[in-house]
């Protein structure tokens, strides 16, 4: 599950940013499920978050839907 989720995050975020080589993903187990922290270039943070947070909300929705199929709680944070 974690590998599929990380691959999905990687694919989506790399498609959004101008510097895909700067994208890195760290996975952490939490008491409630999994936390994925995505680091992008400082100039690309706004592109991943989007206007009024629309893009990050959509990414989180996709990940939660993918995680709920297996009964996992998945959360996403963007670091820049």
N, C-alpha and C positions, 0 to 999 in steps of 0.2 A: 504493500500500500504506500509506504513512504517514498519508495523509489518512483512510483507512478505519479504521485503528487508533486514531488520535486521536479520531475521531468515536465509536468504540465506547467508549473510555475516558471521554470526556466524558459520554456518555449514562448509563453505569453509575454513575459517581461522583456526578453531579448527582442521580440517583435516591436515593442513599444519604444525602446530607447535608441539613441544615436550611437552609443558606445557599448555594443553588446559584450565586448571583451571584459568590461568592468563589472559585469553582473556576477555576483556570488550568492550562494544560498546556504544558510546554516539552519539545521534542523535541531530542535530541542524538545525532549519529552517533558510534558508538564503533567500536573495531577489531573487536568481535565482533558488532555489529548496531546496534540502536537502543535508546536509553534514554529513557523518558518520565518526566518529573518532574511530579507533580501537586501543586499547592499548593491547600490548602483552609483554611477558617477554623480557628483554634486549637480551637474547641469541637467541630469535626467530625472531627478527626483520629482519635479513638477509634472513631467510627462507620465510617470507611473501613478501619481496621485490623481491628476486630472483636475479639471475645473470643478470646484465645490466637492472634491473627493469622489467624483462619479466613477472613475476608472478603478480606484482601489476598492470601492464598495462592490463593483461588479466582479473583480478578481476574488474578493473574499466570499462572495455569494457562490461563485463557481467552485471554489475549494471546499466550502462547507457542504455543498451538494455532493461533491465527489467523496468527501469523507463520511457523510451520513449514510451512504450506500453500504459502507463497511462498519458503521456504528462508531466512527471516530469523530472527535471534535478537532477541527483544523482551524488555525488562526494564522494570519499573515501580517507582518510588519515590514515597512520599508525603511531602510537606513541609508543615509547618503553622505 
